[in-house]
Amino acid sequence: MTQSRRLTPVIALVAAAALLLTILGAAPADAGSVRTYRVTITNLTSGQPMTPFVVATHSGSTGIFEVGSAASPGLQAIAENGAAGVLAAELGANPRVGDVVVAGSAPFGSGESVWADIVSTPGARKLSVAGMLICTNDGFGAIDSVQLDNNGKTRTLFGFAYDAGTEINTEAYDDLVPPCDGLGQTGTTNPALAEGGVVHAHAGIQGGADLVPGVHGWTGAVIEITIEPLG
């Protein structure tokens, strides 16, 4: 005679869980894995050359900058002098940063792009980028602490111009770095121009000295950022 069998409580729970996952969908298998993204940055301005951009993945408790707070030495270095390597080294020494890369190797102009591949680890799912607007005293284009998705879709974001608050905006060629119209004269911070302010939205080119709003100015976003998941 064949005996009927009952599922034990444990087996019943497993079966129920399996059914629930079938209905709702299982959690992603790579929820804790390393992910790679290709980040492409395009210059949207009509007359602002830009430096190579620093790209970083990090935790939610850190970032490249914070509006209303003083710029770090690394941010000051890139915003005033285009020193991407200084900012990259500063971020690389931060234990809350997962990966840091520099996109591009030379200044790039209107409509041009630079890109880099970057890794995101389980504790570093935020993305930030920053690069200098060369025809400014201490202006930079950036996005900060964007959440990296894992849905396999490419995203396009827009970054705006910020003022590091570290140097007075003289807009004079003698105080700007090359290659602003090929006439930049400085590659180091000038203590005489120290502003002692905080990071804030850039007011744009005012035309007070050598810079011309219609040539070096901008309206709205200054960079387009495309984030493409690679795996």
LUMMAR-993889 format. One record per residue (C-alpha): residue number from 0; residue in one letter; y, z, x. Coordinates in steps of 0.001 Angstrom, whole numbers, plus 500000, padded with zeros to 6 digits. Layout:
{num = NUM; residu = a; Y = Y; Z = Z; X = X}
...
# end
This chain:
{num = 0; residu = m; Y = 500000; Z = 500000; X = 500000}
{num = 1; residu = t; Y = 503397; Z = 499094; X = 501346}
{num = 2; residu = q; Y = 505793; Z = 502001; X = 501508}
{num = 3; residu = s; Y = 509477; Z = 501483; X = 500736}
{num = 4; residu = r; Y = 511817; Z = 502525; X = 503587}
{num = 5; residu = r; Y = 515288; Z = 504006; X = 503438}
{num = 6; residu = l; Y = 517991; Z = 503479; X = 506052}
{num = 7; residu = t; Y = 518769; Z = 506620; X = 507960}
{num = 8; residu = p; Y = 522382; Z = 507850; X = 507662}
{num = 9; residu = v; Y = 523256; Z = 506569; X = 511162}
{num = 10; residu = i; Y = 521813; Z = 503121; X = 510547}
{num = 11; residu = a; Y = 523555; Z = 503005; X = 507193}
{num = 12; residu = l; Y = 526895; Z = 503741; X = 508855}
{num = 13; residu = v; Y = 526322; Z = 501020; X = 511441}
{num = 14; residu = a; Y = 525479; Z = 498556; X = 508700}
{num = 15; residu = a; Y = 528579; Z = 499544; X = 506743}
{num = 16; residu = a; Y = 530750; Z = 499186; X = 509833}
{num = 17; residu = a; Y = 529318; Z = 495754; X = 510535}
{num = 18; residu = l; Y = 530059; Z = 494709; X = 506969}
{num = 19; residu = l; Y = 533620; Z = 496024; X = 507249}
{num = 20; residu = l; Y = 534204; Z = 494080; X = 510472}
{num = 21; residu = t; Y = 532872; Z = 490971; X = 508799}
{num = 22; residu = i; Y = 535384; Z = 491430; X = 505995}
{num = 23; residu = l; Y = 538401; Z = 492508; X = 508029}
{num = 24; residu = g; Y = 537669; Z = 490785; X = 511340}
{num = 25; residu = a; Y = 536640; Z = 492508; X = 514542}
{num = 26; residu = a; Y = 539213; Z = 493828; X = 516986}
{num = 27; residu = p; Y = 540034; Z = 491320; X = 519758}
{num = 28; residu = a; Y = 537518; Z = 491572; X = 522572}
{num = 29; residu = d; Y = 540275; Z = 491295; X = 525148}
{num = 30; residu = a; Y = 542548; Z = 493955; X = 523674}
{num = 31; residu = g; Y = 542580; Z = 495782; X = 526988}
{num = 32; residu = s; Y = 542299; Z = 492811; X = 529304}
{num = 33; residu = v; Y = 544637; Z = 491187; X = 531778}
{num = 34; residu = r; Y = 546584; Z = 488282; X = 530303}
{num = 35; residu = t; Y = 548488; Z = 485469; X = 532004}
{num = 36; residu = y; Y = 551588; Z = 483729; X = 530668}
{num = 37; residu = r; Y = 553685; Z = 480795; X = 531831}
{num = 38; residu = v; Y = 557378; Z = 481602; X = 531454}
{num = 39; residu = t; Y = 559803; Z = 478659; X = 531496}
{num = 40; residu = i; Y = 563557; Z = 479228; X = 531626}
{num = 41; residu = t; Y = 565975; Z = 476427; X = 530716}
{num = 42; residu = n; Y = 569711; Z = 476407; X = 531439}
{num = 43; residu = l; Y = 571531; Z = 475833; X = 528123}
{num = 44; residu = t; Y = 575073; Z = 475852; X = 529500}
{num = 45; residu = s; Y = 577093; Z = 472727; X = 530198}
{num = 46; residu = g; Y = 578564; Z = 473790; X = 533538}
{num = 47; residu = q; Y = 577053; Z = 477037; X = 534787}
{num = 48; residu = p; Y = 574563; Z = 476701; X = 537672}
{num = 49; residu = m; Y = 572024; Z = 479517; X = 537727}
{num = 50; residu = t; Y = 570018; Z = 481224; X = 540437}
{num = 51; residu = p; Y = 566229; Z = 481552; X = 540403}
{num = 52; residu = f; Y = 565200; Z = 484104; X = 537774}
{num = 53; residu = v; Y = 563326; Z = 487361; X = 538240}
{num = 54; residu = v; Y = 560508; Z = 487699; X = 535698}
{num = 55; residu = a; Y = 558716; Z = 491028; X = 535161}
{num = 56; residu = t; Y = 556074; Z = 492560; X = 532924}
{num = 57; residu = h; Y = 556373; Z = 496283; X = 532381}
{num = 58; residu = s; Y = 555793; Z = 499230; X = 530087}
{num = 59; residu = g; Y = 558080; Z = 500071; X = 527199}
{num = 60; residu = s; Y = 559650; Z = 502918; X = 529151}
{num = 61; residu = t; Y = 561410; Z = 500718; X = 531688}
{num = 62; residu = g; Y = 563115; Z = 497330; X = 532052}
{num = 63; residu = i; Y = 565614; Z = 495333; X = 534090}
{num = 64; residu = f; Y = 568753; Z = 496593; X = 532379}
{num = 65; residu = e; Y = 570095; Z = 498577; X = 529458}
{num = 66; residu = v; Y = 573336; Z = 497741; X = 527678}
{num = 67; residu = g; Y = 575744; Z = 500664; X = 527999}
{num = 68; residu = s; Y = 574169; Z = 501963; X = 531220}
{num = 69; residu = a; Y = 575117; Z = 501343; X = 534849}
{num = 70; residu = a; Y = 573383; Z = 498460; X = 536587}
{num = 71; residu = s; Y = 570714; Z = 499312; X = 539144}
{num = 72; residu = p; Y = 571298; Z = 498239; X = 542757}
{num = 73; residu = g; Y = 568832; Z = 495395; X = 542233}
{num = 74; residu = l; Y = 570588; Z = 494134; X = 539124}
{num = 75; residu = q; Y = 573940; Z = 494358; X = 540904}
{num = 76; residu = a; Y = 572520; Z = 492331; X = 543797}
{num = 77; residu = i; Y = 571396; Z = 489460; X = 541591}
{num = 78; residu = a; Y = 574392; Z = 489541; X = 539220}
{num = 79; residu = e; Y = 576976; Z = 489500; X = 542036}
{num = 80; residu = n; Y = 575240; Z = 487607; X = 544820}
{num = 81; residu = g; Y = 572198; Z = 485870; X = 543345}
{num = 82; residu = a; Y = 569860; Z = 488054; X = 545406}
{num = 83; residu = a; Y = 566719; Z = 487635; X = 543306}
{num = 84; residu = g; Y = 564551; Z = 489075; X = 546079}
{num = 85; residu = v; Y = 566393; Z = 492395; X = 546013}
{num = 86; residu = l; Y = 565841; Z = 492853; X = 542274}
{num = 87; residu = a; Y = 562209; Z = 491722; X = 542589}
{num = 88; residu = a; Y = 561581; Z = 494288; X = 545335}
{num = 89; residu = e; Y = 563202; Z = 497047; X = 543284}
{num = 90; residu = l; Y = 561018; Z = 496266; X = 540290}
{num = 91; residu = g; Y = 557923; Z = 495920; X = 542458}
{num = 92; residu = a; Y = 558377; Z = 499497; X = 543640}
{num = 93; residu = n; Y = 558479; Z = 500790; X = 540054}
{num = 94; residu = p; Y = 555050; Z = 502107; X = 538943}
{num = 95; residu = r; Y = 555860; Z = 501189; X = 535332}
{num = 96; residu = v; Y = 556112; Z = 497504; X = 536281}
{num = 97; residu = g; Y = 552903; Z = 495479; X = 536106}
{num = 98; residu = d; Y = 553882; Z = 492208; X = 537792}
{num = 99; residu = v; Y = 557028; Z = 490609; X = 539227}
{num = 100; residu = v; Y = 557610; Z = 486958; X = 540113}
{num = 101; residu = v; Y = 560621; Z = 484793; X = 540940}
{num = 102; residu = a; Y = 560904; Z = 481576; X = 538936}
{num = 103; residu = g; Y = 562415; Z = 478766; X = 540968}
{num = 104; residu = s; Y = 563505; Z = 478482; X = 544586}
{num = 105; residu = a; Y = 566995; Z = 476995; X = 544289}
{num = 106; residu = p; Y = 569962; Z = 476976; X = 541902}
{num = 107; residu = f; Y = 569459; Z = 474859; X = 538779}
{num = 108; residu = g; Y = 571997; Z = 473255; X = 536499}
{num = 109; residu = s; Y = 572568; Z = 472290; X = 532889}
{num = 110; residu = g; Y = 569396; Z = 471201; X = 531097}
{num = 111; residu = e; Y = 567178; Z = 472013; X = 534069}
{num = 112; residu = s; Y = 564297; Z = 474484; X = 534045}
{num = 113; residu = v; Y = 562376; Z = 476828; X = 536323}
{num = 114; residu = w; Y = 559027; Z = 478423; X = 535577}
{num = 115; residu = a; Y = 556497; Z = 480922; X = 536867}
{num = 116; residu = d; Y = 553122; Z = 482353; X = 535828}
{num = 117; residu = i; Y = 552992; Z = 486104; X = 535359}
{num = 118; residu = v; Y = 550256; Z = 488653; X = 534620}
{num = 119; residu = s; Y = 550409; Z = 491280; X = 531891}
{num = 120; residu = t; Y = 548139; Z = 494324; X = 532170}
{num = 121; residu = p; Y = 547255; Z = 496770; X = 529356}
{num = 122; residu = g; Y = 550081; Z = 499125; X = 530350}
{num = 123; residu = a; Y = 552634; Z = 496362; X = 530851}
{num = 124; residu = r; Y = 552978; Z = 494313; X = 527679}
{num = 125; residu = k; Y = 556787; Z = 493926; X = 527782}
{num = 126; residu = l; Y = 558567; Z = 490957; X = 529391}
{num = 127; residu = s; Y = 562061; Z = 490818; X = 530911}
{num = 128; residu = v; Y = 563896; Z = 488073; X = 532824}
{num = 129; residu = a; Y = 567276; Z = 487955; X = 534572}
{num = 130; residu = g; Y = 569196; Z = 485476; X = 536725}
{num = 131; residu = m; Y = 572793; Z = 485023; X = 537854}
{num = 132; residu = l; Y = 575372; Z = 482785; X = 536216}
{num = 133; residu = i; Y = 576695; Z = 481559; X = 539537}
{num = 134; residu = c; Y = 580244; Z = 480692; X = 538431}
{num = 135; residu = t; Y = 580978; Z = 484299; X = 537440}
{num = 136; residu = n; Y = 581715; Z = 487449; X = 539398}
{num = 137; residu = d; Y = 578789; Z = 489469; X = 538058}
{num = 138; residu = g; Y = 577421; Z = 487627; X = 535050}
{num = 139; residu = f; Y = 573730; Z = 487121; X = 534349}
{num = 140; residu = g; Y = 571521; Z = 485595; X = 531674}
{num = 141; residu = a; Y = 568632; Z = 487706; X = 530447}
{num = 142; residu = i; Y = 566176; Z = 488977; X = 527897}
{num = 143; residu = d; Y = 564899; Z = 492528; X = 528077}
{num = 144; residu = s; Y = 561674; Z = 494196; X = 526927}
{num = 145; residu = v; Y = 560237; Z = 491470; X = 524691}
{num = 146; residu = q; Y = 556768; Z = 492305; X = 523366}
{num = 147; residu = l; Y = 554097; Z = 489923; X = 524644}
{num = 148; residu = d; Y = 551825; Z = 488727; X = 521829}
{num = 149; residu = n; Y = 548166; Z = 487831; X = 522200}
{num = 150; residu = n; Y = 547831; Z = 485331; X = 519365}
{num = 151; residu = g; Y = 547477; Z = 482283; X = 521611}
{num = 152; residu = k; Y = 550720; Z = 480750; X = 520365}
{num = 153; residu = t; Y = 553644; Z = 479594; X = 522491}
{num = 154; residu = r; Y = 556941; Z = 481348; X = 521709}
{num = 155; residu = t; Y = 560516; Z = 480255; X = 522309}
{num = 156; residu = l; Y = 563269; Z = 482852; X = 522709}
{num = 157; residu = f; Y = 566942; Z = 482735; X = 523632}
{num = 158; residu = g; Y = 568796; Z = 484868; X = 526163}
{num = 159; residu = f; Y = 572495; Z = 485664; X = 526256}
{num = 160; residu = a; Y = 575056; Z = 486353; X = 528964}
{num = 161; residu = y; Y = 575717; Z = 489876; X = 530187}
{num = 162; residu = d; Y = 578251; Z = 491386; X = 532561}
{num = 163; residu = a; Y = 576777; Z = 493854; X = 535064}
{num = 164; residu = g; Y = 580004; Z = 495850; X = 535057}
{num = 165; residu = t; Y = 579939; Z = 496117; X = 538842}
{num = 166; residu = e; Y = 582671; Z = 493659; X = 539900}
{num = 167; residu = i; Y = 586091; Z = 492793; X = 538485}
{num = 168; residu = n; Y = 586109; Z = 489356; X = 536893}
{num = 169; residu = t; Y = 588704; Z = 487676; X = 539085}
{num = 170; residu = e; Y = 587270; Z = 484188; X = 538401}
{num = 171; residu = a; Y = 588608; Z = 483205; X = 541823}
{num = 172; residu = y; Y = 586543; Z = 480884; X = 544038}
{num = 173; residu = d; Y = 587141; Z = 483160; X = 547017}
{num = 174; residu = d; Y = 585213; Z = 485898; X = 545197}
{num = 175; residu = l; Y = 582303; Z = 483758; X = 543984}
{num = 176; residu = v; Y = 579051; Z = 482718; X = 545625}
{num = 177; residu = p; Y = 578025; Z = 479144; X = 546499}
{num = 178; residu = p; Y = 577356; Z = 476691; X = 544936}
{num = 179; residu = c; Y = 580067; Z = 477263; X = 542317}
{num = 180; residu = d; Y = 581675; Z = 473811; X = 542618}
{num = 181; residu = g; Y = 580721; Z = 473984; X = 546288}
{num = 182; residu = l; Y = 583670; Z = 476262; X = 546976}
{num = 183; residu = g; Y = 582134; Z = 479742; X = 546798}
{num = 184; residu = q; Y = 583072; Z = 481910; X = 549739}
{num = 185; residu = t; Y = 581053; Z = 485106; X = 549519}
{num = 186; residu = g; Y = 577416; Z = 486142; X = 549684}
{num = 187; residu = t; Y = 577890; Z = 489894; X = 549772}
{num = 188; residu = t; Y = 579385; Z = 492565; X = 547537}
{num = 189; residu = n; Y = 583110; Z = 493151; X = 548049}
{num = 190; residu = p; Y = 583887; Z = 496880; X = 547687}
{num = 191; residu = a; Y = 587518; Z = 496026; X = 546893}
{num = 192; residu = l; Y = 586370; Z = 494439; X = 543633}
{num = 193; residu = a; Y = 584145; Z = 497310; X = 542511}
{num = 194; residu = e; Y = 584471; Z = 497893; X = 538766}
{num = 195; residu = g; Y = 582333; Z = 500983; X = 538174}
{num = 196; residu = g; Y = 581470; Z = 499946; X = 534635}
{num = 197; residu = v; Y = 578283; Z = 499521; X = 532614}
{num = 198; residu = v; Y = 576223; Z = 496534; X = 531505}
{num = 199; residu = h; Y = 577755; Z = 494845; X = 528457}
{num = 200; residu = a; Y = 577932; Z = 491512; X = 526692}
{num = 201; residu = h; Y = 579842; Z = 489025; X = 528825}
{num = 202; residu = a; Y = 583281; Z = 488094; X = 527463}
{num = 203; residu = g; Y = 582966; Z = 484554; X = 528769}
{num = 204; residu = i; Y = 585194; Z = 482592; X = 531113}
{num = 205; residu = q; Y = 588844; Z = 483407; X = 530462}
{num = 206; residu = g; Y = 590461; Z = 480831; X = 532761}
{num = 207; residu = g; Y = 592567; Z = 483376; X = 534610}
{num = 208; residu = a; Y = 592146; Z = 481844; X = 538087}
{num = 209; residu = d; Y = 589961; Z = 478974; X = 539323}
{num = 210; residu = l; Y = 587325; Z = 478867; X = 536597}
{num = 211; residu = v; Y = 587902; Z = 476617; X = 533574}
{num = 212; residu = p; Y = 586530; Z = 477705; X = 530166}
{num = 213; residu = g; Y = 585796; Z = 474107; X = 529146}
{num = 214; residu = v; Y = 583775; Z = 473526; X = 532315}
{num = 215; residu = h; Y = 582240; Z = 476869; X = 533244}
{num = 216; residu = g; Y = 582207; Z = 478522; X = 529821}
{num = 217; residu = w; Y = 579488; Z = 478716; X = 527194}
{num = 218; residu = t; Y = 578939; Z = 479420; X = 523526}
{num = 219; residu = g; Y = 576008; Z = 481453; X = 522259}
{num = 220; residu = a; Y = 572762; Z = 481641; X = 524210}
{num = 221; residu = v; Y = 572786; Z = 480630; X = 527880}
{num = 222; residu = i; Y = 569038; Z = 480337; X = 528455}
{num = 223; residu = e; Y = 565962; Z = 479274; X = 526511}
{num = 224; residu = i; Y = 562737; Z = 481082; X = 527406}
{num = 225; residu = t; Y = 559336; Z = 479614; X = 526546}
{num = 226; residu = i; Y = 556353; Z = 481959; X = 526810}
{num = 227; residu = e; Y = 553018; Z = 480145; X = 526904}
{num = 228; residu = p; Y = 549753; Z = 482135; X = 526929}
{num = 229; residu = l; Y = 547364; Z = 480805; X = 529559}
{num = 230; residu = g; Y = 544491; Z = 483206; X = 529037}
# end
